[in-house]
């Protein structure tokens, strides 16, 4: 198999996965700035907000209904992923409200 064959194959496959890479890049960029803005706190609240914002930005040109649906879907998808991650680690699902209360009442 030649190098040009690999390049042609990649050029046919790449557009199908471009949306996935774009969403991952958007999510990680938003998450990085959210963690920086909140003083290094990387908790489930950041993940939920970043998932919702990523979904909304990804569908921002499709109209308000699509934006709302994508924001909800992004938040639910990331929330389910965070819950599965917490269960696989053997810990409880973190409650972001408790962390906020601890910070407020310190």
PAMI-819301 format. One record per residue: residue number from 1; x, y, z of N, C-alpha, C in turn. Coordinates in nm, 3 decimals, decimal comma. Layout:
BEGIN
<miro pos="NUM" n_x="X" n_y="Y" n_z="Z" ca_x="X" ca_y="Y" ca_z="Z" c_x="X" c_y="Y" c_z="Z"/>
...
END
This chain:
BEGIN
<miro pos="1" n_x="0,086" n_y="-0,117" n_z="0,000" ca_x="0,000" ca_y="0,000" ca_z="0,000" c_x="0,090" c_y="0,124" c_z="0,000"/>
<miro pos="2" n_x="0,066" n_y="0,210" n_z="-0,094" ca_x="0,151" ca_y="0,327" ca_z="-0,107" c_x="0,103" c_y="0,440" c_z="-0,016"/>
<miro pos="3" n_x="0,187" n_y="0,538" n_z="-0,002" ca_x="0,154" ca_y="0,654" ca_z="0,081" c_x="0,041" c_y="0,734" c_z="0,019"/>
<miro pos="4" n_x="0,038" n_y="0,743" n_z="-0,112" ca_x="-0,069" ca_y="0,819" ca_z="-0,177" c_x="-0,204" c_y="0,749" c_z="-0,158"/>
<miro pos="5" n_x="-0,204" n_y="0,616" n_z="-0,153" ca_x="-0,329" ca_y="0,543" ca_z="-0,126" c_x="-0,380" c_y="0,575" c_z="0,014"/>
<miro pos="6" n_x="-0,290" n_y="0,578" n_z="0,111" ca_x="-0,329" ca_y="0,612" ca_z="0,249" c_x="-0,384" c_y="0,754" c_z="0,255"/>
<miro pos="7" n_x="-0,320" n_y="0,845" n_z="0,184" ca_x="-0,365" ca_y="0,985" ca_z="0,185" c_x="-0,504" c_y="0,997" c_z="0,123"/>
<miro pos="8" n_x="-0,528" n_y="0,926" n_z="0,011" ca_x="-0,660" ca_y="0,932" ca_z="-0,053" c_x="-0,767" c_y="0,871" c_z="0,039"/>
<miro pos="9" n_x="-0,734" n_y="0,763" n_z="0,106" ca_x="-0,828" ca_y="0,700" ca_z="0,198" c_x="-0,862" c_y="0,794" c_z="0,313"/>
<miro pos="10" n_x="-0,760" n_y="0,860" n_z="0,368" ca_x="-0,782" ca_y="0,954" ca_z="0,477" c_x="-0,870" c_y="1,071" c_z="0,433"/>
<miro pos="11" n_x="-0,850" n_y="1,119" n_z="0,311" ca_x="-0,927" ca_y="1,233" ca_z="0,261" c_x="-1,075" c_y="1,197" c_z="0,245"/>
<miro pos="12" n_x="-1,106" n_y="1,070" n_z="0,222" ca_x="-1,245" ca_y="1,028" ca_z="0,210" c_x="-1,309" c_y="1,006" c_z="0,347"/>
<miro pos="13" n_x="-1,229" n_y="0,966" n_z="0,444" ca_x="-1,282" ca_y="0,936" ca_z="0,577" c_x="-1,289" c_y="1,062" c_z="0,663"/>
<miro pos="14" n_x="-1,196" n_y="1,152" n_z="0,647" ca_x="-1,183" ca_y="1,269" ca_z="0,735" c_x="-1,309" c_y="1,354" c_z="0,746"/>
<miro pos="15" n_x="-1,380" n_y="1,386" n_z="0,639" ca_x="-1,499" ca_y="1,471" ca_z="0,655" c_x="-1,606" c_y="1,408" c_z="0,744"/>
<miro pos="16" n_x="-1,615" n_y="1,277" n_z="0,747" ca_x="-1,716" ca_y="1,211" ca_z="0,830" c_x="-1,688" c_y="1,230" c_z="0,978"/>
<miro pos="17" n_x="-1,561" n_y="1,243" n_z="1,014" ca_x="-1,524" ca_y="1,257" ca_z="1,155" c_x="-1,492" c_y="1,401" c_z="1,194"/>
<miro pos="18" n_x="-1,500" n_y="1,493" n_z="1,102" ca_x="-1,465" ca_y="1,633" ca_z="1,131" c_x="-1,555" c_y="1,691" c_z="1,238"/>
<miro pos="19" n_x="-1,685" n_y="1,660" n_z="1,236" ca_x="-1,778" ca_y="1,711" ca_z="1,337" c_x="-1,744" c_y="1,662" c_z="1,475"/>
<miro pos="20" n_x="-1,704" n_y="1,536" n_z="1,486" ca_x="-1,667" ca_y="1,479" ca_z="1,617" c_x="-1,545" c_y="1,551" c_z="1,672"/>
<miro pos="21" n_x="-1,445" n_y="1,571" n_z="1,587" ca_x="-1,324" ca_y="1,640" ca_z="1,632" c_x="-1,353" c_y="1,784" c_z="1,669"/>
<miro pos="22" n_x="-1,441" n_y="1,849" n_z="1,594" ca_x="-1,477" ca_y="1,988" ca_z="1,622" c_x="-1,547" c_y="1,999" c_z="1,757"/>
<miro pos="23" n_x="-1,641" n_y="1,910" n_z="1,784" ca_x="-1,713" ca_y="1,912" ca_z="1,912" c_x="-1,616" c_y="1,886" c_z="2,028"/>
<miro pos="24" n_x="-1,525" n_y="1,791" n_z="2,011" ca_x="-1,427" ca_y="1,762" ca_z="2,117" c_x="-1,337" c_y="1,882" c_z="2,141"/>
<miro pos="25" n_x="-1,294" n_y="1,947" n_z="2,036" ca_x="-1,209" ca_y="2,065" ca_z="2,049" c_x="-1,283" c_y="2,178" c_z="2,119"/>
<miro pos="26" n_x="-1,410" n_y="2,200" n_z="2,081" ca_x="-1,490" ca_y="2,304" ca_z="2,146" c_x="-1,509" c_y="2,274" c_z="2,294"/>
<miro pos="27" n_x="-1,545" n_y="2,150" n_z="2,327" ca_x="-1,569" ca_y="2,113" ca_z="2,466" c_x="-1,443" c_y="2,133" c_z="2,550"/>
<miro pos="28" n_x="-1,330" n_y="2,084" n_z="2,502" ca_x="-1,206" ca_y="2,095" ca_z="2,580" c_x="-1,162" c_y="2,240" c_z="2,594"/>
<miro pos="29" n_x="-1,182" n_y="2,322" n_z="2,491" ca_x="-1,146" ca_y="2,463" ca_z="2,502" c_x="-1,234" c_y="2,534" c_z="2,604"/>
<miro pos="30" n_x="-1,364" n_y="2,511" n_z="2,597" ca_x="-1,456" ca_y="2,574" ca_z="2,692" c_x="-1,427" c_y="2,526" c_z="2,834"/>
<miro pos="31" n_x="-1,399" n_y="2,397" n_z="2,849" ca_x="-1,368" ca_y="2,342" ca_z="2,981" c_x="-1,241" c_y="2,403" c_z="3,038"/>
<miro pos="32" n_x="-1,140" n_y="2,421" n_z="2,955" ca_x="-1,015" ca_y="2,482" ca_z="3,000" c_x="-1,039" c_y="2,624" c_z="3,054"/>
<miro pos="33" n_x="-1,115" n_y="2,703" n_z="2,979" ca_x="-1,141" ca_y="2,840" ca_z="3,023" c_x="-1,233" c_y="2,844" c_z="3,145"/>
<miro pos="34" n_x="-1,326" n_y="2,750" n_z="3,155" ca_x="-1,414" ca_y="2,745" ca_z="3,272" c_x="-1,335" c_y="2,709" c_z="3,398"/>
<miro pos="35" n_x="-1,245" n_y="2,614" n_z="3,386" ca_x="-1,162" ca_y="2,576" ca_z="3,501" c_x="-1,074" c_y="2,692" c_z="3,541"/>
<miro pos="36" n_x="-1,016" n_y="2,761" n_z="3,444" ca_x="-0,931" ca_y="2,877" ca_z="3,475" c_x="-1,012" c_y="2,988" c_z="3,541"/>
<miro pos="37" n_x="-1,132" n_y="3,013" n_z="3,492" ca_x="-1,215" ca_y="3,120" ca_z="3,547" c_x="-1,263" c_y="3,089" c_z="3,688"/>
<miro pos="38" n_x="-1,281" n_y="2,962" n_z="3,720" ca_x="-1,331" ca_y="2,924" ca_z="3,852" c_x="-1,217" c_y="2,891" c_z="3,949"/>
<miro pos="39" n_x="-1,096" n_y="2,929" n_z="3,916" ca_x="-0,985" ca_y="2,913" ca_z="4,008" c_x="-0,933" c_y="2,771" c_z="4,017"/>
<miro pos="40" n_x="-0,935" n_y="2,696" n_z="3,909" ca_x="-0,880" ca_y="2,562" ca_z="3,909" c_x="-0,974" c_y="2,454" c_z="3,956"/>
<miro pos="41" n_x="-1,100" n_y="2,486" n_z="3,976" ca_x="-1,197" ca_y="2,388" ca_z="4,023" c_x="-1,254" c_y="2,311" c_z="3,904"/>
<miro pos="42" n_x="-1,218" n_y="2,184" n_z="3,894" ca_x="-1,269" ca_y="2,100" ca_z="3,784" c_x="-1,366" c_y="2,000" c_z="3,844"/>
<miro pos="43" n_x="-1,492" n_y="2,038" n_z="3,850" ca_x="-1,593" ca_y="1,951" ca_z="3,909" c_x="-1,704" c_y="1,924" c_z="3,808"/>
<miro pos="44" n_x="-1,805" n_y="1,854" n_z="3,851" ca_x="-1,912" ca_y="1,814" ca_z="3,760" c_x="-1,991" c_y="1,935" c_z="3,710"/>
<miro pos="45" n_x="-1,996" n_y="2,041" n_z="3,786" ca_x="-2,066" ca_y="2,162" ca_z="3,741" c_x="-2,001" c_y="2,219" c_z="3,616"/>
<miro pos="46" n_x="-1,869" n_y="2,224" n_z="3,614" ca_x="-1,798" ca_y="2,270" ca_z="3,494" c_x="-1,831" c_y="2,181" c_z="3,375"/>
<miro pos="47" n_x="-1,830" n_y="2,052" n_z="3,397" ca_x="-1,855" ca_y="1,959" ca_z="3,287" c_x="-1,996" c_y="1,976" c_z="3,231"/>
<miro pos="48" n_x="-2,094" n_y="1,991" n_z="3,318" ca_x="-2,232" ca_y="2,009" ca_z="3,271" c_x="-2,248" c_y="2,140" c_z="3,194"/>
<miro pos="49" n_x="-2,192" n_y="2,247" n_z="3,247" ca_x="-2,202" ca_y="2,376" ca_z="3,179" c_x="-2,127" c_y="2,375" c_z="3,046"/>
<miro pos="50" n_x="-2,012" n_y="2,311" n_z="3,042" ca_x="-1,934" ca_y="2,305" ca_z="2,918" c_x="-2,004" c_y="2,218" c_z="2,814"/>
<miro pos="51" n_x="-2,064" n_y="2,109" n_z="2,856" ca_x="-2,139" ca_y="2,025" ca_z="2,762" c_x="-2,258" c_y="2,098" c_z="2,704"/>
<miro pos="52" n_x="-2,330" n_y="2,170" n_z="2,788" ca_x="-2,445" ca_y="2,247" ca_z="2,740" c_x="-2,402" c_y="2,359" c_z="2,647"/>
<miro pos="53" n_x="-2,299" n_y="2,430" n_z="2,683" ca_x="-2,251" ca_y="2,541" ca_z="2,600" c_x="-2,195" c_y="2,490" c_z="2,467"/>
<miro pos="54" n_x="-2,127" n_y="2,377" n_z="2,470" ca_x="-2,075" ca_y="2,320" ca_z="2,346" c_x="-2,188" c_y="2,280" c_z="2,252"/>
<miro pos="55" n_x="-2,291" n_y="2,215" n_z="2,306" ca_x="-2,406" ca_y="2,179" ca_z="2,223" c_x="-2,474" c_y="2,301" c_z="2,165"/>
<miro pos="56" n_x="-2,489" n_y="2,405" n_z="2,246" ca_x="-2,554" ca_y="2,527" ca_z="2,198" c_x="-2,471" c_y="2,596" c_z="2,090"/>
<miro pos="57" n_x="-2,340" n_y="2,603" n_z="2,109" ca_x="-2,255" ca_y="2,668" ca_z="2,008" c_x="-2,248" c_y="2,587" c_z="1,880"/>
<miro pos="58" n_x="-2,252" n_y="2,455" n_z="1,892" ca_x="-2,243" ca_y="2,371" ca_z="1,773" c_x="-2,366" c_y="2,389" c_z="1,683"/>
<miro pos="59" n_x="-2,481" n_y="2,417" n_z="1,742" ca_x="-2,604" ca_y="2,434" ca_z="1,665" c_x="-2,652" c_y="2,579" c_z="1,661"/>
<miro pos="60" n_x="-2,563" n_y="2,674" n_z="1,684" ca_x="-2,605" ca_y="2,814" ca_z="1,698" c_x="-2,663" c_y="2,874" c_z="1,571"/>
<miro pos="61" n_x="-2,637" n_y="2,817" n_z="1,456" ca_x="-2,691" ca_y="2,873" ca_z="1,333" c_x="-2,822" c_y="2,807" c_z="1,289"/>
<miro pos="62" n_x="-2,871" n_y="2,711" n_z="1,367" ca_x="-2,988" ca_y="2,634" ca_z="1,326" c_x="-3,119" c_y="2,686" c_z="1,384"/>
<miro pos="63" n_x="-3,114" n_y="2,790" n_z="1,464" ca_x="-3,237" ca_y="2,843" ca_z="1,523" c_x="-3,247" c_y="2,814" c_z="1,671"/>
<miro pos="64" n_x="-3,334" n_y="2,887" n_z="1,742" ca_x="-3,341" ca_y="2,875" ca_z="1,887" c_x="-3,385" c_y="2,738" c_z="1,938"/>
<miro pos="65" n_x="-3,474" n_y="2,672" n_z="1,867" ca_x="-3,517" ca_y="2,539" ca_z="1,913" c_x="-3,403" c_y="2,438" c_z="1,905"/>
<miro pos="66" n_x="-3,330" n_y="2,443" n_z="1,798" ca_x="-3,216" ca_y="2,352" ca_z="1,783" c_x="-3,108" c_y="2,382" c_z="1,884"/>
<miro pos="67" n_x="-3,087" n_y="2,510" n_z="1,913" ca_x="-2,987" ca_y="2,548" ca_z="2,012" c_x="-3,027" c_y="2,495" c_z="2,149"/>
<miro pos="68" n_x="-3,153" n_y="2,513" n_z="2,187" ca_x="-3,200" ca_y="2,465" ca_z="2,317" c_x="-3,191" c_y="2,313" c_z="2,325"/>
<miro pos="69" n_x="-3,232" n_y="2,244" n_z="2,219" ca_x="-3,226" ca_y="2,098" ca_z="2,219" c_x="-3,082" c_y="2,048" c_z="2,228"/>
<miro pos="70" n_x="-2,991" n_y="2,112" n_z="2,155" ca_x="-2,851" ca_y="2,071" ca_z="2,157" c_x="-2,787" c_y="2,101" c_z="2,292"/>
<miro pos="71" n_x="-2,825" n_y="2,212" n_z="2,355" ca_x="-2,771" ca_y="2,244" ca_z="2,487" c_x="-2,818" c_y="2,141" c_z="2,590"/>
<miro pos="72" n_x="-2,945" n_y="2,105" n_z="2,584" ca_x="-2,996" ca_y="2,003" ca_z="2,678" c_x="-2,929" c_y="1,869" c_z="2,651"/>
<miro pos="73" n_x="-2,919" n_y="1,832" n_z="2,524" ca_x="-2,856" ca_y="1,704" ca_z="2,490" c_x="-2,710" c_y="1,701" c_z="2,533"/>
<miro pos="74" n_x="-2,638" n_y="1,812" n_z="2,513" ca_x="-2,498" ca_y="1,817" ca_z="2,556" c_x="-2,484" c_y="1,803" c_z="2,705"/>
<miro pos="75" n_x="-2,570" n_y="1,871" n_z="2,781" ca_x="-2,565" ca_y="1,860" ca_z="2,927" c_x="-2,600" c_y="1,720" c_z="2,975"/>
<miro pos="76" n_x="-2,701" n_y="1,660" n_z="2,916" ca_x="-2,741" ca_y="1,524" ca_z="2,956" c_x="-2,633" c_y="1,423" c_z="2,920"/>
<miro pos="77" n_x="-2,577" n_y="1,436" n_z="2,800" ca_x="-2,472" ca_y="1,344" ca_z="2,757" c_x="-2,351" c_y="1,350" c_z="2,848"/>
<miro pos="78" n_x="-2,306" n_y="1,470" n_z="2,879" ca_x="-2,190" ca_y="1,487" ca_z="2,967" c_x="-2,224" c_y="1,444" c_z="3,109"/>
<miro pos="79" n_x="-2,346" n_y="1,472" n_z="3,154" ca_x="-2,387" ca_y="1,429" ca_z="3,288" c_x="-2,387" c_y="1,278" c_z="3,302"/>
<miro pos="80" n_x="-2,437" n_y="1,209" n_z="3,199" ca_x="-2,436" ca_y="1,062" ca_z="3,204" c_x="-2,293" c_y="1,010" c_z="3,203"/>
<miro pos="81" n_x="-2,208" n_y="1,071" n_z="3,123" ca_x="-2,068" ca_y="1,030" ca_z="3,120" c_x="-1,999" c_y="1,052" c_z="3,253"/>
<miro pos="82" n_x="-2,028" n_y="1,163" n_z="3,319" ca_x="-1,969" ca_y="1,191" ca_z="3,450" c_x="-2,019" c_y="1,094" c_z="3,555"/>
<miro pos="83" n_x="-2,147" n_y="1,059" n_z="3,548" ca_x="-2,203" ca_y="0,964" ca_z="3,644" c_x="-2,142" c_y="0,825" c_z="3,626"/>
<miro pos="84" n_x="-2,125" n_y="0,783" n_z="3,502" ca_x="-2,062" ca_y="0,653" ca_z="3,475" c_x="-1,918" c_y="0,654" c_z="3,523"/>
<miro pos="85" n_x="-1,847" n_y="0,764" n_z="3,497" ca_x="-1,709" ca_y="0,774" ca_z="3,543" c_x="-1,700" c_y="0,764" c_z="3,695"/>
<miro pos="86" n_x="-1,789" n_y="0,832" n_z="3,765" ca_x="-1,788" ca_y="0,827" ca_z="3,912" c_x="-1,819" c_y="0,686" c_z="3,962"/>
<miro pos="87" n_x="-1,913" n_y="0,618" n_z="3,898" ca_x="-1,946" ca_y="0,482" ca_z="3,941" c_x="-1,833" c_y="0,385" c_z="3,913"/>
<miro pos="88" n_x="-1,763" n_y="0,403" n_z="3,801" ca_x="-1,651" ca_y="0,314" ca_z="3,770" c_x="-1,534" c_y="0,336" c_z="3,865"/>
<miro pos="89" n_x="-1,518" n_y="0,457" n_z="3,912" ca_x="-1,413" ca_y="0,485" ca_z="4,010" c_x="-1,449" c_y="0,433" c_z="4,148"/>
<miro pos="90" n_x="-1,575" n_y="0,396" n_z="4,166" ca_x="-1,618" ca_y="0,342" ca_z="4,295" c_x="-1,662" c_y="0,448" c_z="4,393"/>
<miro pos="91" n_x="-1,671" n_y="0,571" n_z="4,349" ca_x="-1,712" ca_y="0,678" ca_z="4,438" c_x="-1,857" c_y="0,715" c_z="4,416"/>
<miro pos="92" n_x="-1,903" n_y="0,805" n_z="4,497" ca_x="-2,038" ca_y="0,856" ca_z="4,481" c_x="-2,040" c_y="0,959" c_z="4,368"/>
<miro pos="93" n_x="-2,157" n_y="0,981" n_z="4,315" ca_x="-2,173" ca_y="1,085" ca_z="4,215" c_x="-2,165" c_y="1,219" c_z="4,289"/>
<miro pos="94" n_x="-2,070" n_y="1,305" n_z="4,248" ca_x="-2,052" ca_y="1,430" ca_z="4,322" c_x="-2,172" c_y="1,522" c_z="4,310"/>
<miro pos="95" n_x="-2,197" n_y="1,594" n_z="4,417" ca_x="-2,307" ca_y="1,690" ca_z="4,421" c_x="-2,248" c_y="1,830" c_z="4,415"/>
<miro pos="96" n_x="-2,261" n_y="1,901" n_z="4,302" ca_x="-2,200" ca_y="2,034" ca_z="4,291" c_x="-2,262" c_y="2,136" c_z="4,384"/>
<miro pos="97" n_x="-2,385" n_y="2,117" n_z="4,423" ca_x="-2,451" ca_y="2,213" ca_z="4,512" c_x="-2,383" c_y="2,215" c_z="4,648"/>
<miro pos="98" n_x="-2,342" n_y="2,099" n_z="4,696" ca_x="-2,272" ca_y="2,093" ca_z="4,825" c_x="-2,139" c_y="2,168" c_z="4,820"/>
<miro pos="99" n_x="-2,067" n_y="2,155" n_z="4,709" ca_x="-1,940" ca_y="2,227" ca_z="4,696" c_x="-1,962" c_y="2,378" c_z="4,696"/>
<miro pos="100" n_x="-2,068" n_y="2,422" n_z="4,629" ca_x="-2,097" ca_y="2,566" ca_z="4,625" c_x="-2,135" c_y="2,615" c_z="4,766"/>
<miro pos="101" n_x="-2,215" n_y="2,536" n_z="4,837" ca_x="-2,252" ca_y="2,575" ca_z="4,974" c_x="-2,131" c_y="2,582" c_z="5,064"/>
<miro pos="102" n_x="-2,038" n_y="2,488" n_z="5,049" ca_x="-1,917" ca_y="2,491" ca_z="5,131" c_x="-1,835" c_y="2,617" c_z="5,105"/>
<miro pos="103" n_x="-1,827" n_y="2,659" n_z="4,980" ca_x="-1,752" ca_y="2,780" ca_z="4,948" c_x="-1,820" c_y="2,905" c_z="4,999"/>
<miro pos="104" n_x="-1,953" n_y="2,909" n_z="4,990" ca_x="-2,027" ca_y="3,026" ca_z="5,031" c_x="-2,020" c_y="3,044" c_z="5,183"/>
<miro pos="105" n_x="-2,033" n_y="2,934" n_z="5,256" ca_x="-2,041" ca_y="2,941" ca_z="5,401" c_x="-1,907" c_y="2,926" c_z="5,471"/>
<miro pos="106" n_x="-1,797" n_y="2,935" n_z="5,399" ca_x="-1,665" ca_y="2,926" ca_z="5,463" c_x="-1,632" c_y="3,053" c_z="5,537"/>
END
